[in-house]
C-alpha cells in the first residue's frame, strides 16, 4: 500500500508540474529519505540569438509572386517562380479530338488553336490589392532538372534555363481586376487570376513556325503522341515550363493557387459544333520552384539587434538556441529527467503586425536545419520538435525535451562546437484529421512540415541584451538518493 501511495503522489506531482509554467515552488522531495526517491525541480537560463539564413529549401507546395516592403526592416522582398505542367497518363491518347473532326483550321486544312493563354490563379495576397504590378513570363528551354534540391536563391536565368529566342511576355496587373464585373468578382467561386495571352506567332526550338503557342502544342500531339505519355515526356519534349519574374511595381505579394496553360479549339461532335479547351495545370505533381530576393545587409542589421531575436520569412532570419546542457546535468548524472520544457514568447511592435507571427516552429539541432527538410522528415519528439503558435498567449511551447537533453549530453564529445545548439525554424504544417467511430472524437496528425514561404515577422523575447524575463528551460528530475 505504501508503494502505491508513493507512486500516486509522484504521478500527481509530475502532472501538476507539467501543467504549471512556474516550477519554482515544487518541493525538493516528495518522499521520506528512507524511500530513496525524490523529485527535484530547477530552471536554467537559455541563450538565444538571431541568425541570417541565405536561403531555404524551395518545395513544390506553394509558390509566391510579387514585391512588397517589409515595414519592420524597410527591405523589399521579391518572389518569382517556375512551374511545369501536368500531363496525366490516363488522358494521353484523347487529349484532343480526332483530326477529321477539327473545325479550327488555317484555311488550308491545317489544324490550329483558336487561342492560347497562361492563367496564374491567386489564392491570397498580402498588401495593396490595387497596386499595379508587372511581371515577365519567360519560356524555359529545358526542364528544371529532377533529382536535385532547389533553394530560394535559385536563379533560372543564371542557370541558363531561359530560352533566349523563346516566348517573353510582359504583363501589368492588379489583384482586383476591374475588367471583370463586380458581380463576378463577388461570387463565392471566383478566383482572381492573371491572364497572359500566347497568341503571337511562335517558332519552336526545332525551327518550325506556328500562328500561336497552342497550335504548336496541338501539332506536337498529332505528330508525336508519345511525347504526351506522361508529365515527364511532356516537359522533356513539348513544354519545359515557364518562369514568372516580378520586374516592376511594389506593394503586393500573391500566393499562387495554380498556373494553367489553356489551348482553345473547335470541333464537330455529330451535328454539333463544340467549343472546347484543353488545360495543362501546374501542381505539386510536377516541379515548381520559388526564388526569393531580399536585402541581406538589412537582414544582417536586424539580426544584430541584441534586445530580442527574430524569425522572418521567407528565407530571412532564424533564432538560434544554446541549451545549457552541462549545467542541467551537473550533479544529476545518475538522475532521470522526467520533464523539460521551453516557452518562447513573442512581443510585437506596430510595424510587425502587418505580417504577423509564424504559425508554427520546428526546433532542430543546428546541423540538421537543411537535411531535415531535404529528407522530408517529421518532428520525432526526440531531436526535433514542433510547436504551434498559441494565439492567446502569443507563445510557442516545446515540451518533453528530456530525450533531446540526454542525446545532446551523450554526443557532446563528438558533436563539434555546435553540439548544444538548436535552431527555431518557421514552418508550414500540413495535417490530416481522423474521427473515432465509437466516440466521435477527432485527432489531428501532422503529415508534413516545410519551410514557411509566406510573409511573417516574429519578434521573440531573448537576445544578449534582453530587457524582459529571461528565456528559460524548466527541468524536473527524478532523483536517486
C-alpha positions, 0 to 999 in steps of 0.5 A, spaced: 500 500 500 505 504 501 508 503 494 502 505 491 501 511 495 508 513 493 507 512 486 500 516 486 503 522 489 509 522 484 504 521 478 500 527 481 506 531 482 509 530 475 502 532 472 501 538 476 508 540 474 507 539 467 501 543 467 504 549 471 509 554 467 512 556 474 516 550 477 519 554 482 515 552 488 515 544 487 518 541 493 525 538 493 522 531 495 516 528 495 518 522 499 521 520 506 529 519 505 528 512 507 524 511 500 530 513 496 526 517 491 525 524 490 523 529 485 527 535 484 525 541 480 530 547 477 530 552 471 536 554 467 537 560 463 537 559 455 541 563 450 538 565 444 540 569 438 538 571 431 541 568 425 541 570 417 539 564 413 541 565 405 536 561 403 531 555 404 529 549 401 524 551 395 518 545 395 513 544 390 507 546 395 506 553 394 509 558 390 509 566 391 509 572 386 510 579 387 514 585 391 512 588 397 516 592 403 517 589 409 515 595 414 519 592 420 526 592 416 524 597 410 527 591 405 523 589 399 522 582 398 521 579 391 518 572 389 518 569 382 517 562 380 517 556 375 512 551 374 511 545 369 505 542 367 501 536 368 500 531 363 496 525 366 497 518 363 490 516 363 488 522 358 494 521 353 491 518 347 484 523 347 487 529 349 484 532 343 479 530 338 480 526 332 483 530 326 477 529 321 473 532 326 477 539 327 473 545 325 479 550 327 483 550 321 488 555 317 484 555 311 488 550 308 486 544 312 491 545 317 489 544 324 490 550 329 488 553 336 483 558 336 487 561 342 492 560 347 493 563 354 497 562 361 492 563 367 496 564 374 490 563 379 491 567 386 489 564 392 491 570 397 495 576 397 498 580 402 498 588 401 495 593 396 490 589 392 490 595 387 497 596 386 499 595 379 504 590 378 508 587 372 511 581 371 515 577 365 513 570 363 519 567 360 519 560 356 524 555 359 528 551 354 529 545 358 526 542 364 528 544 371 532 538 372 529 532 377 533 529 382 536 535 385 534 540 391 532 547 389 533 553 394 530 560 394 536 563 391 535 559 385 536 563 379 533 560 372 536 565 368 543 564 371 542 557 370 541 558 363 534 555 363 531 561 359 530 560 352 533 566 349 529 566 342 523 563 346 516 566 348 517 573 353 511 576 355 510 582 359 504 583 363 501 589 368 496 587 373 492 588 379 489 583 384 482 586 383 481 586 376 476 591 374 475 588 367 471 583 370 464 585 373 463 586 380 458 581 380 463 576 378 468 578 382 463 577 388 461 570 387 463 565 392 467 561 386 471 566 383 478 566 383 482 572 381 487 570 376 492 573 371 491 572 364 497 572 359 495 571 352 500 566 347 497 568 341 503 571 337 506 567 332 511 562 335 517 558 332 519 552 336 526 550 338 526 545 332 525 551 327 518 550 325 513 556 325 506 556 328 500 562 328 500 561 336 503 557 342 497 552 342 497 550 335 504 548 336 502 544 342 496 541 338 501 539 332 506 536 337 500 531 339 498 529 332 505 528 330 508 525 336 503 522 341 508 519 345 511 525 347 504 526 351 505 519 355 506 522 361 508 529 365 515 527 364 515 526 356 511 532 356 516 537 359 522 533 356 519 534 349 513 539 348 513 544 354 519 545 359 515 550 363 515 557 364 518 562 369 514 568 372 519 574 374 516 580 378 520 586 374 516 592 376 511 595 381 511 594 389 506 593 394 503 586 393 505 579 394 500 573 391 500 566 393 499 562 387 493 557 387 495 554 380 498 556 373 494 553 367 496 553 360 489 553 356 489 551 348 482 553 345 479 549 339 473 547 335 470 541 333 464 537 330 461 532 335 455 529 330 451 535 328 454 539 333 459 544 333 463 544 340 467 549 343 472 546 347 479 547 351 484 543 353 488 545 360 495 543 362 495 545 370 501 546 374 501 542 381 505 539 386 505 533 381 510 536 377 516 541 379 515 548 381 520 552 384 520 559 388 526 564 388 526 569 393 530 576 393 531 580 399 536 585 402 541 581 406 545 587 409 538 589 412 537 582 414 544 582 417 542 589 421 536 586 424 539 580 426 544 584 430 539 587 434 541 584 441 534 586 445 530 580 442 531 575 436 527 574 430 524 569 425 522 572 418 520 569 412 521 567 407 528 565 407 530 571 412 532 570 419 532 564 424 533 564 432 538 560 434 538 556 441 544 554 446 541 549 451 545 549 457 546 542 457 552 541 462 549 545 467 542 541 467 546 535 468 551 537 473 550 533 479 544 529 476 548 524 472 545 518 475 538 522 475 532 521 470 529 527 467 522 526 467 520 533 464 523 539 460 520 544 457 521 551 453 516 557 452 518 562 447 514 568 447 513 573 442 512 581 443 510 585 437 511 592 435 506 596 430 510 595 424 510 587 425 503 586 425 502 587 418 505 580 417 504 577 423 507 571 427 509 564 424 504 559 425 508 554 427 516 552 429 520 546 428 526 546 433 532 542 430 539 541 432 543 546 428 546 541 423 540 538 421 536 545 419 537 543 411 537 535 411 531 535 415 527 538 410 531 535 404 529 528 407 522 530 408 522 528 415 517 529 421 518 532 428 520 525 432 519 528 439 526 526 440 531 531 436 526 535 433 520 538 435 514 542 433 510 547 436 504 551 434 503 558 435 498 559 441 494 565 439 492 567 446 498 567 449 502 569 443 507 563 445 510 557 442 511 551 447 516 545 446 515 540 451 518 533 453 525 535 451 528 530 456 530 525 450 533 531 446 537 533 453 540 526 454 542 525 446 545 532 446 549 530 453 551 523 450 554 526 443 557 532 446 564 529 445 563 528 438 558 533 436 563 539 434 562 546 437 555 546 435 553 540 439 548 544 444 545 548 439 538 548 436 535 552 431 527 555 431 525 554 424 518 557 421 514 552 418 508 550 414 504 544 417 500 540 413 495 535 417 490 530 416 484 529 421 481 522 423 474 521 427 473 515 432 467 511 430 465 509 437 466 516 440 466 521 435 472 524 437 477 527 432 485 527 432 489 531 428 496 528 425 501 532 422 503 529 415 508 534 413 512 540 415 516 545 410 519 551 410 514 557 411 514 561 404 509 566 406 510 573 409 511 573 417 515 577 422 516 574 429 519 578 434 521 573 440 523 575 447 531 573 448 537 576 445 544 578 449 541 584 451 534 582 453 530 587 457 524 582 459 524 575 463 529 571 461 528 565 456 528 559 460 528 551 460 524 548 466 527 541 468 524 536 473 528 530 475 527 524 478 532 523 483 536 517 486 538 518 493 
